[in-house]
Amino acid sequence: MKAIFFDLDDTLLWDERSIQLAFEDTCELAKRKYELDPKVLEENTRKAARELYESYDVYPFTQMIGINPFEGLWGEFRDEGKGFQQLKEIAPEYRKKAWTEGLKAMGVNDPEFGEELGETFPAMRKKHPLLYEDSLPVLQKLKGKFKLILITNGSPDLQKTKLTLTPELAPLFDEIIISGDVGRGKPDPVIFEHALKLASVKAEEAMMVGDNLNTDILGANRTGIPSAWLNRKGKKANPDIRPTYEITKLEHLLELL
């Protein structure tokens, strides 16, 4: 084993929790103004965001690169390329509509306030950059012993923003690969083959570590790379996507290696 490939979101960065906190902070404004239940507004806005996101012509591109609806609610997409330019153009209106529809579902028709919430959410997300407690200690122990490669799906601009908000992370990696730069996201073998080439290793000399069976583990399987599924939340296994190993904490990777 010569190289370890790591996923970023919800493997090293606790992105899911950061998004949750951003929703809570933003919905609190609606509670103060209209006495709305923050949890219900969050559910409605999440639903509206997903439906809107899937309605745009650029949606297939977001699936290929791996950009989810909630990243669309705070990303600026200052990247080159037609797909990213489309996202950049629709993002302000998308944010406004998602929150406005969330309010409407609760009987409040206030597009101006919807726009205010749409602009508040990105600020709140940037306010809550979270790393898992074991991320840095594990990476620090592996640094120098293995080539460490970060493979993350998403907009280069947005993923670099996440790394800027958690500046301790990037220096621990030998290479950082972002799907938007490659043109294909996990689980496409192209991005894994690119990582193998950068690391100058064979598939059997690397290991992919990630939380997502459908992207990290499936992509590794397709490329012949051994994998460790980081299943922090005790999710159900998928008989069609089998990791080489399963761990419940990142620190268990050290014992495994």
Secondary structure, 3 states (H helix, E strand, C coil): CCEEEECCECCCECHHHHHHHHHHHHHHHHHHHHCCCHHHHHHHHHHHHHHHHHHCCCHHHHHHHCCCHHHHCCCCCCCCCHHHHHHHHHHHHHHHHHHHHHHHCCCCCCHHHHHHHHHHHHHHHHHCCCECCCHHHHHHHHECCEEEEEEECCCHHHHHHHHHHCCCCHHHCCEEEEHHHHCCCCCCHHHHHHHHHHHCCCHHHEEEEECCHHHHHHHHHHHCCCEEEECCCCCCCECCECCCEEECCCCHHHHHC
